[in-house]
Structures are given as structure tokens and as C-alpha cells.
Amino acid sequence: MDTTALPPAPAFSFRRMAGLDQALLLTDDEWRRLDRLDPKIWMALSCPTDGLEFDAATLHLLDGDGDGRIRAADLLAAVAWLCPRVKSPARLQERAALLPVDNLREDTPEGAEVLAAARLVLARSGAEDAPTVSREAVATALAAAAEYPFNGDGVLPPCSVAQDAPEVARFISLGLAVVGGKRDDSGLPGLDLPLAEEVSARLQQARDWRAAVHAADLPLGAATAEAWTLLQKLAPKIDDYFTRCRLADFSPAALPTLNEEADPAADNADLLSAEALRRRPLARIVPGRPVLDTARGVNPAWEEDLRAFGRLFAPLLTPQEGAGWTLDEEAWRELKARFAPYAALLAQRPAQEAAPAEAAPQAFARADLPALALAPADDPLQRAFLPCAPQEALDAVSDADLDALLDAQVRQGFLACLERENAAPRLDSLRALEKLLLLHAHLYTLLMNFLSFADFYDPDRRAIFLAGTLYIDSRSCSLCVPVADVESHTALAAQSHLCLLYCQCSRRTDQGALQTAQIAAALTAGGTAALVKGRHGVFVDNAGQVWDCSLLRVVHNPISLKEAVWAPYVRFANLVGEQMQKLVAAKDKAVASATSKTAGSLVSGVAAPTASAPAAAAPAKPPFDIAKSAGIFAALSVGISMVSASFAYIAKSLFSLGWWWPLALAGLFACISGPSALLAWFKLRRRSLGPLLDASGWAVNTGAPINLSMGASLTREGSMPPGAQRSLDDPYGLPARLGRGRSRALSVIMALLLLLGAALAASWVWRASLPPWLGARLPWAQSAAQQPAAKPEGAATPKPQAKAAAAAATKAASDDKAASAAKTNDTKTAPATPTPPAPALPSALDKVLPKAP
């Protein structure tokens, strides 16, 4: 990292956000000394490359080892690579997609290389004076450079010169097959100048050796090489044959073993196999005759090679009548001696270095390249590839082709192509420019979501780890993270003290394929009463794609202070409602049971056979009292009365305090809601983003708290937009319903009033008295009540004692009414004592209404 003109001590700038200090990297010195910032105050130490709303090319660029994770060391390496190439690293705060040319350095080799590449890109795009370079222009230049035969890296692949200089292309191809090559920026193997010099030296050695061979006294002239190859193949078998012949002379009894004759008692199934035949002697061993005679007794597996041997070595062999030839042991020794000088020449042939046998050949896009394997890192020639069969490739070249490849014109052609290669813009410079563009546009964003969480705490920006927005139950949740496994994620994310909604998301692609994903959304406003498993919603990711989602699980935690304040009252209301429902349900069950029993008794009574005619009738069952069905309503009324009485007592107690009652009401409210709100406040203060990100694969270094005000901004509840106009003309409201059926409603109301009046009149007649409020308002009723009733002729005025006796007699008669039915049989045998009739009581209607004539 460039450390010129730096202050003696680094000074970093921080901003307090949500109660936490966030590093901002505002100056160039902070960028150049970022490696001196204590890693313990970094917000994160590692993060995954998937599940981020970030440029994929930049992530791939930063993930140097390809393990799918970005670490602090990767970011420090990127900053160290960046600083020698730009004048002011702090300008990365602009997060601009265009790279300003005036910010590229000229005083460093790295900066000058990138600046030259930028000017070349602008020149080729026709905008030499443009102040910025775009990523699209660099991509166009890279595509053109990939097709251009020369890319400025100093390495020439065969395909780059195949059209302009075919002889040079052949030279490069043979050089790759004999020596190996370096890797071109395009990925293909090629030769640079040092390797080309090495290839020329190897070819010259091969030509010199061939010249020495041609100048030597060859036993068979031009056929010596072919004869030598066959001699190397047959020499072991011929030596073995003469050795067996000497053993047969020494021990004739061992002849069957020397000829490897088959055992008749053994299984000889593999006797005729080619491998077994080639292991047996070259010809049949005959005692006392150590001569190889190809006319008879030759091993069929070697017969073709022996025929070729006789054709090539005919000048040195003794011919025999027919088509065969003979070779004794002495002639065999002389023949090998004749080839000894040639063997010495072969031993002087220059050795060629080949790749290890276990090395696998590399696959290239072009099939016309020789077989190559990767070279070791400490190769003395700094080669990237080694040839797999260099000697075979060199032996396949004729002497004429070898002379042509070593011609001076081929060398001059290679140097001319190499000069054009070095003059071309280097592909690595364009790739460095592309890398600088990516870092200029995205590195600061990644740092503000890794070194600090400034983007998360900034209300005007969006963090890269947020997956999208969940819309459910008239709310939008913006803190959503991807989830790989719900069970393992829940175990760690629950430590964040956030109310979390786990959802299963799915959508159809344009090709009809089904995509699925799982997310966890933080709920920080509203309530969870309506959020049950299976509740459906919509998830919109950062790309604007809409997913259908269903609720899998809810991790309950306090959501807000508002919810905590009203939670006791909600619980009390739910408790009262549940108890009233239980009471009503119990009464309903009791009434239903009583009704069922009564109906059963009536049915059994009707179905029972009657007794004989003289038999007395059983006492009648009491009729079903419809008033019992009022028990349900009575129970409901009792519950409502209890609640109303409680509230009335509380209200009366409060108002009895005079002007202190508002303070008393506030104190009562605090006593009820205070504990719940205080407990929720402690839990809400412990909310943290860290465990939620840790469960998604991050290594968060600090807690990343979420305070009350920030939590309220993460979930939005539905509301009317500003300036909206509301019409109260509800087509299904009560006024609309009355308006549509006004005539019918008036008819029903009138009928109900008439029925009510008739019921009241019947009640008054039955009770024989008017209600006090009505009698006080009727003058004629008052005058009639004040006048004494007319006495019948001869009747005396009843005394008070008589009135009391009459009332007692009337009550006794009503009490004995039920018992009189049981005494019906007794009335037939004994005369009943007559009961004196009770004197009639004056009726209010008799006083009011005139008597009939």
C-alpha cells in the first residue's frame, strides 16, 4: 500500500448512529491506513457471497480463493490494490458507476498502466476527451481484444499468427510440443522470446545429432534406424533362445521344460492365448543344434517380427533354401557388434524433458494444440505448461522440415510478430481497468455494510443484506433476510429479541419453472393476533419480482411500547369474553339437556298404554316452562351487570375525588399498564441485528442494536395518503339501508308499537290496575278512584278484619289448587266441606269504567 506523505498517526472519522459509532472513511489517509484500524471495532468480520443485494462480478472479484465468503482480509487487499492506482480513494464515497480519468495516478507504474488502458478505451470508442470511462466501453474493448491476434502480453499462441505467418505458427506449435509454453492472456499456450530461443536451440541440437548419425558408418544404410528399432525388440528373445539351446545341450532331460511343453494332466485353456505364446521360446529348442532356423518350429506369436527381421537384416544373415534364414550364435554376436557404434550415437541424442506420467493433459478450446500438462511453480524456464511427449514429437519431424523451421526467415518472422504483440494494448491492463471500475462503483458500498453498518442505519439508503419487503396484514416489513434452514436459523435468530415472521416464498419464472425461497422478516409495529400459521402475504424482492408467501412460524417478542401499554386491557377483555362465552355455553347446554329430557318424558307418556277405564288418571305432567329458556339471557345479563357495576364503582370512586380524579385515573392507568410497558421496554432495548445476520451466515463483530425509533421505521402500517378525501356515503351503512327500505321499516315499527300497546293493555286488565304514572295523568281515573264504590242492596260495608280474612282465604285457595286434583277420589265417598266464597275486591276498572245496565 502506498504510504507516501502520511501523517504520523492515523485519524479515523466516526458517526454516532442508533447509539453506535460507525466508521465512514472520509479522507484519503483513512483509506491508505485502513489496515491500521483495530479489527475489533469492525462491524463484521466475514459474510457470504450469496443472498446479498450486491454486484455479483465485484463479489467474484473480491472472493479470491473462491470459497464463497468475503473476509476483512479480502477487503484490505482490495484497498491496498486500489490506492496505488487512484489519486484520491476518498472519492469512492460518490459510488459513481463512471470512473473519472483525472483521478488516475501517473506517478506509479500501476496507475500509469491503468491510465494508458483508459485512454486507449476512450480512443477506440471515439471519445478521446471524455472525462470518465464507462464499464460498457471497457467490456467492448475487452471483447475486441479477445478477438485481436495480439494482446500485448508478449506471448504468441499459434493461432495468433496462423493466417499471417504459417511457418511461424508451425514453429510455435513444434516448440510447444518439444519445450512447452507460457500462458497467454487469452488462456492459450504460446511462446515468448526466451522460450523461442530455447526451442531454436533444441532444434539445432537435434539437427546436429542427426547430421552426426548420417555421417557415421551405418550397417544397413538408410534402413539402419528401422532395423535398430526391430533389433531392440527381438534382441531379448534371440538371446533367450540361444541360452535355452545351451541348456538343452547341458541337460537333455530339461528339454520339455525349456520348450515349456504343456502338461497333459493340467488345464491348458490359456495355452493358445497371445500372451502365453509370446512368453514361450522364439522357436523350438533342439538339442545339439544351436541355430535359429525360421524354416520350421517358429513361435507363431513372433513369426511376423522374424519375417521383418529377415527382410531388414538379409545382407547380414545366411540364406537358406526356401523362404527362411538361419542365424547361429556366433553370427548373432557379430551382428550386435556391427550395431554398437550406432548404439553409441543413439546414446548421445539430446534428452527432452517431458511432463510426469501422472500429470493429466490440459484441455484447451482449440484442438490443434499438442498435449500439454501443467508445469511446477518453480520451473526454471518459468513455463506454465510442459510437453507430454517431446521426443516423439521431435522424431516425427523430417530433416527437411527441421531445416525449414531453423531457417533465418522463420526467426525474423517470429520477431516481427512478437514486435506487433508488444505494441498492442495489453489485455491485463484492460482487465485491471475493469477491476478498478468495479471497485470504484461498489467497494465503498460493501465497506459501509461490512466495516460499518452505516447504510443500514441511514434512513436514505438500503443495506445489502436486506432481501426485500414483506407485505402482510396491512403492514410492510423492510427488514427481511434470506433463510436456508428455518430450524437452525430460528435457534440463533431468536437471540435478537425481534418478533420474526418466517415465510415460505414461491414464484413462477418466465419459463414456467417454480422458484422457492425462505425469508425471515422482523415485525416492529402492530400486533400478532391475526398472524397465524398459513397466513398469506406478498414478498417483493430487491429486483421487483413478486413472490407469493405463506407464514411458517412466528417468533414472539415485544413489538412496540404501544402494544405493551394496551396488552393488559386486551388480555382482560379476552378473559371476560372467554368467561362469558363459557357461561353462556354452559347455560345453553343445561337448557338443551332439560328440553331433551322433557320432550322424552312427553313422548314416553303418550306412547305408554292407558290403564283400565275405572282406573284413576295419573296426575298430569307439568307443562314446559318457556321461562327457563331465559336463563341464557339472564346469565348474560348477570355478566354484563357485573362488569357494568365494576366500572360504575370505579367511576363513582374517581368522581368522588373531585378535581383530583384525572390524576387518580392516570395513576390507575400507570399501575395497570406500567409493568407491562416497563418489561417491554427492557426487551426492546435488547433488540439487535447481530444474531439475525449470524443465523444467515454472517460473522457480526458487534451487536448492531435496533432502538425504538429505528424499529418503528422498519415496519410501516397502512394509512390514508396525505390529502386524501373521504366520502361517508357508505352503500352498506345504516342510513343507506334505512333509505332503501324505509317504507318496510316504518311498517315493521308501527306493527311492533301496536303489539306493545296491546300487550300493555292486556297486562293492565289482568292486574286490574293502571300503572301509577298513567293513573296520575288521567283526571277521570283520579275522580273515580276518590269516589266510594256503590254498595249492593242489603250488603254491609266490609270491615278491615273481613278484608284481611278474604285475602288470606284467596291465597289459601290458590295454594291448594294443585292438591285438589289429587283428592278427586275422596270427593266421591265423602262430601266436601263447602268453602265460603271470598268477597270480591273492588277493581280499579270498576271504579273507572261505568257499569253495564
C-alpha positions, 0 to 999 in steps of 0.5 A: 500500500502506498504510504507516501506523505502520511501523517504520523498517526492515523485519524479515523472519522466516526458517526454516532448512529442508533447509539453506535459509532460507525466508521465512514472513511472520509479522507484519503489517509483513512483509506491508505491506513485502513489496515491500521484500524483495530479489527475489533471495532469492525462491524463484521468480520466475514459474510457470504457471497450469496443472498446479498443485494450486491454486484455479483462480478465485484463479489467474484472479484473480491472472493479470491480463493473462491470459497464463497465468503468475503473476509476483512482480509479480502477487503484490505487487499482490495484497498491496498490494490486500489490506492496505488492506482487512484489519486484520491480513494476518498472519492469512492464515497460518490459510488459513481458507476463512471470512473473519472480519468483525472483521478488516475495516478501517473506517478506509479507504474500501476496507475500509469498502466491503468491510465494508458488502458483508459485512454486507449478505451476512450480512443477506440470508442471515439471519445478521446476527451471524455472525462470518465470511462464507462464499464460498457466501453471497457467490456467492448474493448475487452471483447475486441481484444479477445478477438485481436491476434495480439494482446500485448502480453508478449506471448504468441499462441499459434493461432495468433499468427496462423493466417499471417505467418504459417511457418511461424505458427508451425514453429510455435506449435513444434516448440510447444510440443518439444519445450512447452509454453507460457500462458497467454492472456487469452488462456492459450499456450504460446511462446515468448522470446526466451522460450523461442530461443530455447526451442531454436536451440533444441532444434539445432541440437537435434539437427546436429545429432542427426547430421552426426548419425548420417555421417557415421558408418551405418550397417544397413544404410538408410534402413539402419534406424528401422532395423535398430528399432526391430533389433531392440525388440527381438534382441531379448528373445534371440538371446533367450533362445540361444541360452535355452539351446545351451541348456538343452545341450547341458541337460537333455532331460530339461528339454520339455521344460525349456520348450515349456511343453504343456502338461497333459494332466493340467488345464491348458485353456490359456495355452493358445492365448497371445500372451502365453505364446509370446512368453514361450521360446522364439522357436523350438529348442533342439538339442545339439543344434544351436541355430535359429532356423525360421524354416520350421518350429517358429513361435507363431506369436513372433513369426511376423517380427522374424519375417521383418527381421529377415527382410531388414537384416538379409545382407547380414544373415545366411540364406537358406533354401526356401523362404527362411534364414538361419542365424547361429550364435556366433553370427548373432554376436557379430551382428550386435557388434556391427550395431554398437557404434550406432548404439553409441550415437543413439546414446548421445541424442539430446534428452527432452524433458517431458511432463510426469506420467501422472500429470493429466493433459490440459484441455484447451478450446482449440484442438490443434494444440499438442498435449500439454500438462501443467508445469511446477511453480518453480520451473526454471524456464518459468513455463506454465505448461510442459510437453507430454511427449517431446521426443516423439514429437521431435522424431516425427519431424523430417530433416527437411522440415527441421531445416525449414523451421531453423531457417533465418526467415522463420526467426525474423518472422517470429520477431516481427510478430512478437514486435506487433504483440508488444505494441498492442494494448495489453489485455491485463491492463484492460482487465485491471481497468475493469477491476478498478471500475468495479471497485470504484462503483461498489467497494465503498458500498460493501465497506459501509455494510461490512466495516460499518453498518452505516447504510443500514442505519441511514434512513436514505439508503438500503443495506445489502443484506436486506432481501426485500419487503414483506407485505402482510396484514396491512403492514410492510416489513423492510427488514427481511433476510434470506433463510436456508434452514428455518430450524437452525436459523430460528435457534440463533435468530431468536437471540435478537429479541425481534418478533420474526415472521418466517415465510415460505416464498414461491414464484413462477419464472418466465419459463414456467419453472417454480422458484422457492425461497425462505425469508425471515422478516422482523415485525416492529409495529402492530400486533400478532393476533391475526398472524397465524400459521398459513397466513398469506402475504406478498414478498417483493424482492430487491429486483421487483419480482413478486413472490407469493408467501405463506407464514411458517412460524412466528417468533414472539417478542415485544413489538412496540411500547404501544402494544405493551401499554394496551396488552393488559386491557386486551388480555382482560377483555379476552378473559371476560369474553372467554368467561362469558362465552363459557357461561353462556355455553354452559347455560345453553347446554343445561337448557338443551339437556332439560328440553331433551329430557322433557320432550322424552318424558312427553313422548314416553307418556303418550306412547305408554298404554292407558290403564283400565277405564275405572282406573284413576288418571295419573296426575298430569305432567307439568307443562314446559316452562318457556321461562327457563329458556331465559336463563341464557339471557339472564346469565348474560345479563348477570355478566354484563351487570357485573362488569357494568357495576365494576366500572360504575364503582370505579367511576363513582370512586374517581368522581368522588375525588373531585378535581383530583380524579384525572390524576387518580385515573392516570395513576390507575392507568400507570399501575395497570399498564406500567409493568407491562410497558416497563418489561417491554421496554427492557426487551426492546432495548435488547433488540439487535441485528447481530444474531439475525445476520449470524443465523444467515451466515454472517460473522457480526463483530458487534451487536448492531442494536435496533432502538425504538425509533429505528424499529418503528421505521422498519415496519410501516402500517397502512394509512390514508395518503396525505390529502386524501378525501373521504366520502361517508356515503357508505352503500352498506351503512345504516342510513343507506339501508334505512333509505332503501327500505324505509317504507318496510321499516316504518311498517315493521315499527308501527306493527311492533308499537301496536303489539306493545300497546296491546300487550300493555293493555292486556297486562293492565286488565289482568292486574286490574290496575293502571300503572301509577304514572298513567293513573296520575295523568288521567283526571277521570281515573283520579275522580273515580278512584276518590269516589266510594264504590256503590254498595249492593242492596242489603250488603254491609260495608266490609270491615278491615278484619273481613278484608284481611280474612278474604285475602288470606282465604284467596291465597289459601285457595290458590295454594291448594289448587294443585292438591285438589286434583289429587283428592278427586277420589275422596270427593266421591265417598265423602262430601266436601266441606263447602268453602265460603266464597271470598268477597270480591275486591273492588277493581280499579276498572270498576271504579273507572269504567261505568257499569253495564245496565 
